[in-house]
Amino acid sequence: MKFSMIFEAQMVDPTPERERQVLHDCVEQAVFAEQMGFDRIWAVEHHSLTQYAHMSASEIFLTWVAAKTSRIRIGHGVVTMPFGYQHPVRVAERAAMLDVLSGGRVDIGAGRGATRQEMSMYGVRPEDTYPQMEEALRIFSSAWREERFEWHGTIDIGPGAILPRPVQDPHPPLFMACSRHDTLKLAAELGIGALVMGFAGADDVREMRKVYDEAIAARSGERFVSTEVNDHLSALCPTIVLDDAERALRLGTRGQRFFAESIAHWYGNGPAPTGHAEDEDHVAALARDRDELVARLHEASIPARPVDTGTYNTEHAYGDAATAIAYVEQLRRTGVDEVMCLIQMGTVPQEVCMETVRQWGEKVIPHFRALDRESA
């Protein structure tokens, strides 16, 4: 089982000074993650989502981290693939250049960038997001496999060479962001890894693993985007770990509350997120918000699914190291290939993020490395 971290570059008060500090803080955490034994970092790509995610040029962030590290893998989690955001050839060139300079450490995840705000900034149409994301994945895998490449589909490309060639032959591993069962099935059919996002918890991850495995078993291979198949499932693990377990729970659920409000704002037209005081009962607040959402869904005769209500679930790795180990053990038994730690949330202080990384590196990860050795 692998361990990683994901970065959104969230912030409560997005002044230019604060924004610069948070981006440098994320770099500091990523470099420290390598020292603490993490296997990979992921960086999102979002555009114009104030407070929620200021990680707009993740290829620059990842390159900066790669230059300061030597071992940890560098993951796009994810690149927005619809053509309005960026031309597929340009993404392929950038990814290959980073793969060369990092010594073959790059992973590429695909996403739609389907918030109204983001699509309006780039002129992307909602109906184009899924087909163009799939076409971009096919373009990448072909471009990196062929010395002289051309493509004639929704867009026409070439003929010409895509330079440089990546170190990983024939190309870096491919992934896709998945938050629903249908996207998991699509990832399996395309033969690419699944990045399971969301706060719904270990029970939901267990169901997602089942859906992914069943889709893998049932697929014919006709829709594979590449000759290289990647059946890797990474599951989000929101976490704050301190010796003071009660404070870790307060800070973790406070960060999650900010995250939930940010999602409600940008994905559901809710009010802008607020920071809230540390000493509030954030567990109760998230439970109240969940109950209100369920009531609204029931009024509209819509079933309340984990994908809708999961953001308000607080059963995560918030506490001391023993709490984190117990939660990760649930994920291990589910059969996840990778635990993706979400630590950097808008209200979590940098020193708490760094301490959480340290606690994982010194106490949590070694516990599971030892289990892996025993199994071997």
C-alpha positions in Angstrom: 0.0 0.0 0.0 1.3 3.4 -1.0 0.9 6.8 0.8 0.5 10.2 -0.8 -0.7 13.7 -0.1 -2.9 16.0 -2.3 -2.7 19.8 -2.5 -5.5 22.2 -3.3 -3.8 25.4 -2.0 -6.9 26.5 0.0 -7.1 29.6 2.1 -9.7 31.5 4.1 -8.4 35.0 3.5 -7.0 35.1 -0.1 -4.9 38.2 -0.1 -2.0 38.3 -2.5 0.4 37.9 0.5 -1.5 35.0 2.0 -1.8 33.3 -1.4 2.0 33.5 -1.9 2.6 32.1 1.6 0.1 29.2 1.2 1.8 28.1 -2.1 5.2 28.1 -0.5 3.7 26.3 2.5 2.5 23.6 0.2 6.0 23.2 -1.3 7.4 22.9 2.2 4.9 20.2 3.1 5.6 18.3 -0.2 9.4 18.3 0.4 8.9 17.2 4.0 6.6 14.4 2.8 9.6 12.9 0.9 11.7 13.0 4.1 8.9 11.3 6.0 8.5 8.4 3.6 5.5 9.3 1.5 5.5 7.8 -1.9 3.8 10.5 -3.9 2.2 13.9 -4.0 -0.7 15.0 -6.1 -1.6 18.6 -7.1 -5.1 19.6 -8.3 -5.8 22.0 -11.2 -8.6 24.4 -10.7 -9.3 27.9 -12.1 -10.8 30.9 -10.5 -12.2 29.0 -7.5 -11.3 31.6 -4.9 -10.6 30.2 -1.4 -11.3 26.6 -2.5 -8.3 26.0 -4.8 -5.6 28.4 -5.9 -3.6 25.6 -7.6 -4.2 26.9 -11.1 -0.8 26.0 -12.7 0.0 22.6 -11.0 2.7 21.8 -13.6 4.7 24.7 -12.3 4.1 23.7 -8.6 5.1 20.0 -9.4 8.2 21.1 -11.2 9.3 23.2 -8.3 8.7 20.3 -5.9 10.5 17.9 -8.3 13.6 20.1 -8.3 13.7 20.0 -4.5 13.2 16.2 -4.1 14.8 13.1 -5.5 12.5 10.1 -4.9 8.9 11.0 -4.3 6.5 10.7 -7.3 5.0 13.8 -8.8 1.3 13.5 -9.7 -1.2 15.6 -11.6 -4.3 15.0 -9.7 -5.7 16.2 -12.1 -5.1 18.0 -15.4 -8.3 19.6 -16.8 -8.5 17.8 -20.1 -11.2 19.5 -22.2 -9.6 21.3 -25.1 -10.7 24.8 -24.1 -8.4 24.6 -21.1 -5.3 23.4 -22.9 -4.3 21.6 -26.1 -3.6 17.9 -25.5 -0.2 18.2 -27.3 0.8 21.0 -24.9 -0.1 18.8 -21.9 1.9 15.9 -23.4 4.9 18.1 -23.9 4.9 19.5 -20.4 4.3 16.2 -18.8 7.2 14.6 -20.8 9.5 17.4 -19.9 8.8 17.0 -16.2 9.2 13.3 -16.5 12.6 13.8 -18.0 13.8 16.4 -15.5 12.4 14.4 -12.5 13.9 11.1 -13.6 10.7 9.4 -14.5 8.5 10.3 -11.5 5.4 11.7 -13.2 1.8 10.5 -13.0 -1.0 12.0 -15.0 -4.6 12.2 -13.8 -7.5 13.4 -16.0 -10.4 15.6 -15.0 -13.2 17.6 -16.5 -13.0 21.0 -14.7 -16.7 21.1 -14.8 -17.7 23.9 -12.4 -19.7 26.7 -14.1 -17.0 29.1 -12.9 -14.1 27.3 -14.5 -16.0 26.5 -17.8 -17.0 30.2 -18.1 -13.4 31.3 -17.8 -12.2 29.1 -20.7 -15.3 28.8 -22.8 -15.8 25.1 -22.2 -19.2 23.6 -22.8 -20.5 21.0 -20.2 -21.5 18.5 -22.9 -17.9 18.4 -24.2 -16.1 17.6 -20.9 -16.4 13.8 -20.9 -15.8 13.1 -24.6 -12.9 15.5 -24.8 -11.3 14.2 -21.6 -11.4 10.7 -23.1 -10.1 11.8 -26.4 -7.3 13.7 -24.7 -6.2 10.5 -22.9 -6.2 8.6 -26.2 -4.1 11.4 -27.8 -1.6 11.3 -24.9 -1.0 7.6 -25.1 -0.7 7.6 -28.9 1.5 10.7 -29.0 4.0 9.2 -26.5 4.1 5.8 -28.2 4.7 7.0 -31.8 7.8 8.8 -33.1 5.8 10.7 -35.7 2.3 11.4 -34.5 -0.9 12.5 -36.1 -4.6 12.5 -34.9 -7.8 13.2 -36.7 -10.8 13.3 -34.4 -12.6 16.2 -32.8 -9.3 18.1 -33.4 -6.7 17.5 -36.1 -3.0 17.2 -35.0 0.2 16.8 -37.0 1.9 14.9 -38.4 4.8 15.7 -36.2 7.0 14.6 -33.2 5.9 15.2 -29.6 9.1 16.2 -27.9 10.8 15.4 -25.5 10.0 11.7 -25.1 9.1 10.7 -21.5 11.5 8.6 -19.4 8.7 6.2 -18.5 8.2 3.9 -21.5 5.8 4.3 -23.3 4.3 7.0 -21.1 3.6 8.0 -17.4 0.8 6.1 -15.7 -2.7 7.4 -16.4 -5.4 8.1 -13.8 -8.8 9.7 -13.6 -10.6 11.6 -10.8 -13.6 9.5 -9.6 -16.3 10.6 -7.2 -19.2 8.5 -8.5 -19.9 4.9 -9.5 -20.2 5.8 -13.2 -16.8 7.5 -13.3 -15.2 4.5 -11.6 -16.7 2.2 -14.2 -15.5 4.5 -16.9 -11.9 4.5 -15.5 -12.0 0.7 -15.4 -13.2 0.5 -19.0 -10.6 2.9 -20.2 -7.9 0.9 -18.3 -6.7 3.7 -16.1 -6.2 4.2 -12.4 -9.0 5.7 -10.2 -8.4 8.6 -7.8 -11.4 8.3 -5.5 -12.1 11.7 -4.1 -14.6 12.7 -1.4 -15.2 12.5 2.4 -17.8 9.8 2.4 -15.5 7.5 4.5 -14.3 3.9 4.6 -17.6 2.2 4.0 -18.1 4.2 0.8 -14.6 3.4 -0.3 -15.3 -0.3 0.2 -18.3 0.0 -2.2 -16.3 2.1 -4.7 -13.6 -0.6 -4.6 -16.2 -3.3 -5.3 -17.6 -1.3 -8.3 -14.2 -0.7 -9.7 -13.2 -4.4 -9.4 -16.5 -5.6 -10.9 -16.0 -3.2 -13.9 -12.4 -4.5 -14.3 -13.6 -8.1 -14.4 -16.4 -7.3 -16.9 -14.5 -5.1 -19.4 -13.6 -6.4 -22.8 -10.6 -4.1 -23.3 -12.1 -2.5 -26.4 -12.2 0.9 -24.8 -8.6 0.9 -23.4 -6.9 4.2 -24.1 -3.4 2.7 -24.1 -1.5 -0.6 -24.4 -0.5 0.1 -20.7 -3.3 -0.8 -18.3 -3.3 0.8 -14.8 -5.7 -0.8 -12.3 -4.6 1.3 -9.3 -7.2 2.7 -6.8 -6.2 5.6 -4.6 -8.6 6.7 -1.9 -8.8 10.1 -0.2 -8.0 10.2 3.5 -8.7 13.5 5.3 -6.4 13.7 8.3 -5.0 15.8 11.0 -2.8 14.0 13.6 -1.4 15.5 16.8 -0.5 14.2 20.2 -3.5 16.1 21.4 -6.2 14.0 19.8 -9.1 16.3 20.8 -7.4 19.4 19.2 -6.7 17.3 16.0 -10.4 16.5 15.8 -11.4 20.1 16.2 -8.9 21.3 13.6 -9.6 18.5 11.2 -13.4 19.0 11.3 -13.0 22.8 11.1 -10.9 22.3 8.0 -13.4 19.9 6.5 -16.3 22.4 7.3 -14.4 25.0 5.3 -13.9 22.5 2.5 -17.6 21.5 2.5 -18.7 25.2 2.4 -16.3 25.8 -0.5 -17.7 22.9 -2.4 -21.3 24.1 -1.7 -20.3 27.5 -2.9 -18.6 26.7 -6.2 -20.5 23.5 -7.1 -23.9 24.4 -5.7 -24.2 28.2 -5.6 -24.1 28.3 -1.8 -22.7 31.3 0.2 -18.9 31.9 0.3 -17.1 29.8 3.0 -16.1 31.2 6.3 -13.3 30.2 8.7 -15.3 29.7 11.9 -13.6 29.7 15.3 -11.5 26.8 16.4 -13.5 26.1 19.6 -16.8 25.6 17.8 -18.4 22.2 17.6 -17.7 21.5 14.0 -18.8 17.9 14.2 -22.3 19.0 15.2 -22.3 21.8 12.6 -21.4 19.4 9.8 -24.1 16.9 11.0 -26.6 19.7 11.0 -25.7 20.8 7.5 -26.0 17.2 6.3 -29.5 16.8 7.8 -30.6 20.0 6.1 -29.3 18.7 2.8 -31.0 15.4 3.2 -34.3 17.1 4.0 -34.0 19.3 0.9 -33.2 16.2 -1.3 -36.2 14.3 0.2 -38.5 17.3 -0.5 -37.4 17.1 -4.1 -37.8 13.3 -4.1 -34.1 12.8 -4.7 -32.2 10.0 -2.9 -29.5 11.2 -0.6 -26.4 9.4 -1.9 -22.9 9.4 -0.4 -21.6 11.5 -3.3 -24.0 14.2 -2.1 -23.8 13.9 1.7 -20.3 12.5 2.1 -18.7 16.0 2.6 -20.4 16.2 6.0 -19.1 12.8 7.3 -16.5 13.4 10.0 -15.4 9.8 10.6 -11.8 10.2 9.3 -8.2 10.1 10.5 -8.6 13.1 12.9 -6.9 12.4 16.3 -3.6 10.9 17.5 -1.5 8.4 15.5 -3.5 5.5 16.9 -6.7 7.0 15.5 -5.1 7.4 12.1 -3.8 3.8 12.1 -7.2 2.5 13.0 -8.8 4.4 10.1 -6.2 3.4 7.6 -6.6 -0.2 8.7 -10.2 0.1 7.4 -8.9 1.3 4.1 -6.2 -1.5 4.0 -8.9 -4.2 4.5 -10.9 -2.6 1.7 -8.0 -3.3 -0.6 -7.0 0.3 -1.6 -3.7 0.5 -3.4 -2.9 4.0 -2.1 -4.0 6.2 0.8 -4.2 9.9 -0.4 -3.9 12.2 2.6 -5.7 15.5 2.6 -4.0 17.7 5.1 -3.9 21.1 3.6 -7.4 22.6 4.2 -8.1 26.3 4.3 -8.2 26.7 8.1 -5.4 24.3 9.1 -2.3 26.2 10.3 1.0 25.4 8.6 2.6 24.1 11.8 -0.3 21.6 12.2 0.1 20.4 8.6 3.8 19.9 9.2 3.2 18.1 12.5 0.6 15.8 10.8 3.1 14.9 8.1 5.7 14.1 10.8 3.3 11.9 12.8 2.4 10.0 9.6 6.0 9.6 8.7 7.2 8.5 12.1 4.2 6.5 13.4 1.5 5.7 10.8 3.4 4.8 7.6 6.0 2.6 9.4 3.1 0.6 11.0 1.8 -0.4 7.6 5.2 -0.9 6.1 5.8 -3.5 8.8 2.5 -5.2 7.9 3.6 -5.3 4.2 6.9 -6.9 5.2 5.1 -9.5 7.3 2.8 -10.3 4.4 5.7 -10.6 2.0 
